Amino acid sequence: MVRRKKKKSISALLLGRRKGTQQRKARSASRPGFGWANIGLIAAVLAAGAFFAWALVFSDGRLNIYLKDGGRTHQYLTWRTNADEFLTAIGAKLDENDTLSVAKDAELTDGETIEITRAYPIAVQSGGNTEVMYLSSGTVGDALDKAGVTVKSGDEISELTFRDLEPGMKISHTAVDVTYKVSYKTLDYDEIIKKDDREYESFKKVEVEGKDGKKQITQRITVKDGVEVSREVVDQIITEKAVDEIIRVGTKIRYQTNFKGETRRWKEAPKDGVNGWKSMKVDKITAYCTGTRTATGTTPKLGTIAVNTYYFKYGTQLYVRGYGYGTARDTGAFRKYTNSSGKPMNQLDLWFNSESEARRWGTKYNVTIWYK
């Protein structure tokens, strides 16, 4: 048997809904208030949650390390406790001459910064050799030491030894050796001539003997890399003064003879075999003083001698004692004569400026003369 529900009237339904609404309002009124205080509480809870979430991530025992390499800085989280392990873990390689800001076995601390300084090429030239090395720090002097270059006082270096190294720097070293050489030079003495008109020209007398002096010379010799580049005189000292030689000489002219019009200067008589001179004995020597031209066309003067061309050619030089030097420039009728032996007459005829001098000479027989 099916029971049917009783249908409620519309008014009953409306009354029931009104009561339900009133009951809900009454329950709501009995609950605590929901305002700004509750919002702040929620925000605090969320912040605390975020902090704990961060703590869970970053407080797992890893260290926060900063690495500077090649001018750039990188951040790493690592469980490694020393620098060597840390670098190995991140694959950072150090070449032989690279440097690290901390010791490789140094313990790392959270937030620490480690720096790698990479070695750069440095060229050192010395003694004709060039060595390229890689350094990460130091001075020019350090590079020279590493290259085995000994720097002496006076050596030339292209850079100051205390200057910091720079990538690609070229350092040039030149070995400079300076020595001093002492030598001596002879100072020649001078000849001082004193003229004396009271003495003949042949007169010569040394009144003060000359003596050489001596000078000490010091030279500075500069050698660069084994090659001499300069040699200069830095000091000169006269250790011994030279003594001048004083010579007195005559200036009075000495003629060969005292004959009138004499202009021939005196000189010593020739000797057999010296400078081509030879001696010969002539038959006789006479004198003449005519003013006509000679057989060779010259005007006669003291020293003009007439000869027999059978014995002497024109131009032959002759010397006769008491007359002096002369030249064969003329001849005479005697060339046609013969002597007691039947040979051509070997006669000389000497020219004089005056008849009186010619007469005074007269005739001389069998006289030795010199010729060449």
C-alpha positions as MATLAB code, in Angstrom:
seq = 'MVRRKKKKSISALLLGRRKGTQQRKARSASRPGFGWANIGLIAAVLAAGAFFAWALVFSDGRLNIYLKDGGRTHQYLTWRTNADEFLTAIGAKLDENDTLSVAKDAELTDGETIEITRAYPIAVQSGGNTEVMYLSSGTVGDALDKAGVTVKSGDEISELTFRDLEPGMKISHTAVDVTYKVSYKTLDYDEIIKKDDREYESFKKVEVEGKDGKKQITQRITVKDGVEVSREVVDQIITEKAVDEIIRVGTKIRYQTNFKGETRRWKEAPKDGVNGWKSMKVDKITAYCTGTRTATGTTPKLGTIAVNTYYFKYGTQLYVRGYGYGTARDTGAFRKYTNSSGKPMNQLDLWFNSESEARRWGTKYNVTIWYK';
ca = [
       0.000    0.000    0.000;
       1.454    3.285   -1.038;
       1.234    6.141    1.306;
       0.928    9.508   -0.121;
       2.534   12.536    1.556;
       0.297   15.230    2.618;
       0.647   18.305    0.604;
       1.562   21.393    2.596;
      -0.078   24.574    1.858;
       1.848   27.426    0.322;
       1.609   29.447    3.487;
       3.118   26.662    5.484;
       6.015   26.427    3.138;
       6.750   30.133    3.330;
       6.561   30.018    7.104;
       9.077   27.187    7.200;
      11.616   28.992    4.996;
      11.353   32.106    7.126;
      12.162   30.125   10.242;
      15.220   28.539    8.574;
      16.585   31.906    7.598;
      16.143   33.226   11.098;
      17.919   30.209   12.559;
      20.950   30.654   10.248;
      21.236   34.312   11.182;
      21.073   33.370   14.807;
      23.960   30.882   14.373;
      25.987   33.419   12.489;
      25.507   35.979   15.154;
      26.732   33.531   17.758;
      30.261   32.967   15.887;
      33.478   35.134   16.579;
      34.132   38.198   14.264;
      36.378   37.755   11.017;
      38.335   41.111   10.479;
      41.852   42.592    9.697;
      43.427   40.801   12.571;
      42.665   37.512   10.913;
      44.218   38.722    7.616;
      47.498   39.665    9.372;
      47.612   36.290   11.004;
      47.281   34.570    7.663;
      50.123   36.695    6.157;
      52.414   35.841    9.044;
      51.695   32.178    8.588;
      52.512   32.412    4.874;
      55.817   34.275    5.537;
      56.868   31.725    8.088;
      56.125   29.014    5.600;
      58.258   30.685    2.973;
      61.155   31.079    5.428;
      61.021   27.460    6.420;
      60.844   26.471    2.768;
      64.010   28.608    2.034;
      65.745   27.141    5.043;
      65.003   23.675    3.769;
      66.684   24.538    0.458;
      69.701   26.616    1.589;
      70.605   25.188    4.898;
      71.540   21.777    3.535;
      75.260   22.132    4.499;
      76.562   23.556    1.182;
      78.843   26.636    1.107;
      78.164   29.707   -0.984;
      81.507   30.432   -2.772;
      82.397   33.190   -5.270;
      85.121   32.516   -7.850;
      86.840   35.329   -9.794;
      88.573   34.107  -12.936;
      89.533   36.050  -16.045;
      87.822   39.226  -14.862;
      84.449   37.548  -14.241;
      82.865   36.391  -10.969;
      80.839   33.176  -10.648;
      78.763   31.938   -7.688;
      78.824   28.275   -6.616;
      77.164   26.124   -3.944;
      79.456   23.344   -2.849;
      79.875   20.681   -0.203;
      83.662   20.812   -0.713;
      85.554   22.034    2.301;
      88.901   23.141    0.793;
      89.939   25.112   -2.257;
      91.602   22.264   -4.159;
      88.565   20.000   -3.905;
      86.269   22.855   -4.829;
      88.240   23.744   -7.973;
      88.405   20.093   -8.992;
      84.663   19.732   -8.516;
      83.831   22.690  -10.767;
      86.487   21.740  -13.358;
      88.657   24.835  -12.894;
      92.231   24.012  -14.007;
      95.343   25.852  -12.905;
      98.359   25.981  -15.195;
     101.865   25.754  -13.757;
     102.305   29.488  -13.238;
      98.713   30.434  -12.424;
      98.187   31.611   -8.847;
      95.324   31.243   -6.392;
      94.390   33.837   -3.805;
      94.266   31.135   -1.104;
      96.267   28.004   -0.399;
      94.934   24.924   -2.157;
      94.440   23.122    1.152;
      92.820   26.132    2.805;
      89.437   25.531    4.458;
      86.631   27.402    2.736;
      84.128   29.585    4.574;
      80.624   30.458    3.528;
      80.484   33.566    1.351;
      84.249   33.492    0.638;
      85.646   34.877   -2.627;
      88.489   33.013   -4.355;
      90.460   34.577   -7.208;
      92.517   32.864   -9.910;
      95.216   34.978  -11.538;
      96.159   33.527  -14.901;
      99.807   33.606  -16.048;
     100.603   35.767  -19.072;
     103.590   35.718  -21.470;
     106.692   37.792  -20.698;
     109.662   37.984  -23.112;
     113.169   38.535  -21.722;
     115.972   39.311  -24.196;
     119.590   39.204  -23.073;
     122.897   38.483  -24.782;
     121.265   37.797  -28.128;
     118.890   35.183  -26.651;
     115.166   35.596  -26.019;
     113.257   33.570  -23.432;
     109.465   33.581  -23.211;
     107.997   32.699  -19.820;
     104.569   32.780  -18.207;
     104.087   34.663  -14.962;
     101.015   35.802  -13.097;
     102.608   38.507  -10.979;
     105.885   40.068   -9.938;
     108.206   42.782  -11.142;
     110.636   43.221  -14.010;
     113.414   42.230  -11.622;
     111.590   38.988  -10.800;
     111.317   38.142  -14.497;
     115.039   38.761  -15.004;
     115.858   36.515  -12.038;
     113.641   33.751  -13.374;
     115.348   34.018  -16.770;
     118.733   33.640  -15.068;
     119.895   37.100  -16.110;
     122.451   38.682  -13.799;
     122.159   42.456  -13.840;
     125.324   44.366  -12.994;
     125.679   48.016  -12.172;
     125.735   49.953  -15.416;
     123.768   47.400  -17.447;
     120.946   48.727  -19.614;
     117.381   47.502  -19.039;
     114.414   48.628  -21.113;
     112.159   48.775  -18.024;
     112.656   49.758  -14.387;
     113.357   46.674  -12.294;
     110.671   47.550   -9.731;
     107.935   48.028  -12.326;
     105.052   45.542  -12.122;
     104.798   43.029  -14.936;
     102.125   43.419  -17.582;
     100.781   40.859  -20.063;
     102.899   40.723  -23.209;
     105.709   42.842  -21.751;
     109.069   42.668  -23.550;
     112.131   43.219  -21.370;
     115.479   43.910  -23.007;
     118.750   43.577  -21.082;
     122.114   44.736  -22.428;
     125.281   43.811  -20.563;
     127.535   46.863  -20.368;
     131.197   46.505  -19.464;
     133.314   49.618  -18.972;
     137.088   49.345  -18.716;
     139.859   51.902  -18.593;
     143.082   51.660  -20.566;
     146.192   53.666  -19.780;
     148.733   54.302  -22.542;
     151.659   56.630  -23.040;
     152.464   58.909  -25.935;
     155.833   60.390  -26.784;
     155.850   64.162  -27.051;
     158.371   65.117  -29.718;
     160.570   68.017  -28.845;
     160.640   71.055  -31.119;
     163.699   72.461  -32.847;
     164.229   76.147  -32.262;
     166.573   77.742  -34.782;
     168.516   80.811  -33.781;
     169.985   82.642  -36.746;
     173.409   84.232  -36.431;
     174.496   86.598  -39.194;
     178.057   86.578  -37.872;
     178.520   82.962  -38.895;
     178.522   81.456  -42.381;
     175.572   79.394  -43.552;
     177.531   76.205  -43.002;
     177.794   76.967  -39.300;
     175.516   74.919  -37.065;
     175.761   74.370  -33.339;
     173.376   72.648  -30.920;
     173.269   74.808  -27.827;
     170.554   72.857  -25.949;
     169.972   69.152  -26.567;
     166.350   68.291  -27.235;
     164.532   65.713  -25.141;
     161.200   64.018  -25.824;
     158.425   64.289  -23.272;
     155.795   61.768  -22.218;
     152.021   62.003  -21.840;
     149.769   59.550  -19.998;
     146.426   58.976  -21.717;
     143.448   57.267  -20.068;
     140.708   55.891  -22.296;
     137.271   54.637  -21.298;
     136.222   51.628  -23.362;
     132.538   50.668  -23.437;
     131.528   47.171  -24.539;
     127.880   46.171  -24.983;
     127.050   42.479  -25.267;
     130.672   41.765  -26.155;
     130.955   44.414  -28.880;
     133.013   47.563  -28.386;
     130.792   50.571  -29.044;
     132.914   53.482  -27.911;
     136.407   54.471  -26.890;
     136.965   57.952  -25.547;
     139.786   59.817  -23.874;
     138.785   60.800  -20.352;
     142.102   62.031  -18.997;
     145.482   63.252  -20.231;
     148.448   64.033  -18.010;
     151.889   65.175  -19.112;
     154.266   63.158  -16.964;
     157.434   64.509  -18.582;
     157.702   67.798  -20.415;
     159.589   67.901  -23.695;
     162.758   69.992  -23.817;
     163.133   72.029  -26.989;
     166.375   71.708  -28.899;
     168.036   75.055  -29.582;
     170.275   75.237  -32.638;
     172.334   78.249  -33.677;
     172.968   78.515  -37.404;
     174.875   81.019  -39.448;
     173.127   83.163  -42.037;
     176.180   84.832  -43.537;
     176.463   83.768  -47.173;
     179.665   82.027  -48.079;
     180.495   82.111  -51.734;
     182.719   79.691  -53.552;
     185.288   82.399  -54.277;
     185.969   86.062  -53.779;
     186.000   86.758  -57.477;
     184.121   89.741  -58.840;
     180.428   89.061  -59.489;
     180.496   85.809  -57.529;
     176.986   84.439  -56.872;
     177.771   80.773  -56.447;
     177.218   79.609  -52.875;
     179.932   77.627  -51.229;
     179.710   73.883  -50.970;
     182.213   71.186  -50.221;
     184.464   69.772  -52.904;
     183.342   66.484  -54.458;
     184.904   63.128  -53.703;
     185.750   60.277  -56.050;
     182.949   57.752  -56.285;
     180.475   59.870  -54.312;
     177.327   61.008  -56.127;
     178.837   60.087  -59.497;
     181.906   62.300  -59.327;
     185.197   61.177  -60.936;
     188.656   62.729  -60.961;
     190.873   63.400  -63.985;
     194.197   65.144  -64.654;
     194.052   67.766  -67.431;
     197.002   69.122  -69.409;
     196.481   72.718  -68.444;
     193.944   75.299  -67.243;
     193.807   78.846  -68.584;
     191.447   81.815  -68.112;
     189.481   84.203  -70.350;
     187.075   87.118  -69.920;
     185.439   87.839  -73.294;
     181.760   88.867  -73.181;
     180.659   87.153  -76.377;
     178.163   84.365  -76.249;
     179.439   80.872  -75.696;
     179.451   77.989  -78.155;
     176.200   76.814  -76.593;
     174.584   80.257  -77.002;
     174.637   81.234  -73.343;
     175.996   84.428  -71.840;
     179.201   83.623  -69.937;
     179.423   84.109  -66.172;
     181.448   82.763  -63.287;
     181.217   78.994  -63.606;
     181.273   78.970  -67.414;
     184.074   76.657  -68.536;
     185.359   76.079  -72.068;
     186.345   72.448  -72.714;
     187.648   70.183  -75.423;
     184.533   68.246  -76.383;
     186.759   65.304  -77.151;
     186.950   64.783  -73.383;
     183.843   66.510  -72.015;
     180.392   66.952  -73.456;
     178.578   70.254  -73.102;
     176.649   70.285  -69.843;
     179.225   68.259  -67.937;
     179.630   69.465  -64.347;
     183.199   70.280  -63.364;
     185.031   71.216  -60.188;
     188.369   73.026  -60.159;
     190.166   73.851  -56.932;
     190.414   77.610  -56.447;
     187.629   78.254  -58.993;
     184.826   76.104  -57.674;
     181.989   74.419  -59.504;
     181.255   75.106  -63.155;
     179.603   73.704  -66.276;
     181.023   72.912  -69.729;
     179.266   75.511  -71.931;
     182.009   76.732  -74.284;
     185.068   75.620  -76.226;
     188.162   77.172  -77.758;
     190.852   76.880  -80.424;
     192.789   74.543  -78.143;
     190.503   71.759  -79.239;
     192.619   71.624  -82.414;
     195.896   71.272  -80.528;
     197.640   68.161  -79.365;
     199.653   67.557  -76.266;
     203.145   66.129  -75.921;
     201.720   62.646  -76.300;
     200.139   63.516  -79.622;
     196.635   63.315  -78.213;
     194.054   66.136  -78.377;
     194.864   68.844  -75.888;
     192.889   68.320  -72.665;
     192.539   71.950  -71.655;
     190.031   73.932  -69.614;
     189.496   77.668  -70.051;
     187.805   79.338  -67.047;
     185.681   82.462  -67.487;
     186.222   85.523  -65.221;
     184.439   88.847  -64.885;
     187.602   90.894  -65.283;
     190.823   90.704  -67.215;
     192.838   91.318  -64.053;
     191.372   88.253  -62.379;
     191.932   86.213  -65.510;
     195.566   87.281  -65.614;
     195.943   86.556  -61.924;
     194.763   83.002  -62.578;
     197.327   82.577  -65.314;
     198.079   79.086  -66.619;
     198.247   75.941  -64.534;
     199.576   72.604  -65.793;
     198.778   68.987  -64.960;
     195.886   69.848  -62.649;
     193.503   67.280  -61.116;
     189.835   68.187  -61.596;
     186.514   66.408  -60.902;
     183.646   65.891  -63.313;
     180.325   64.087  -63.687;
];
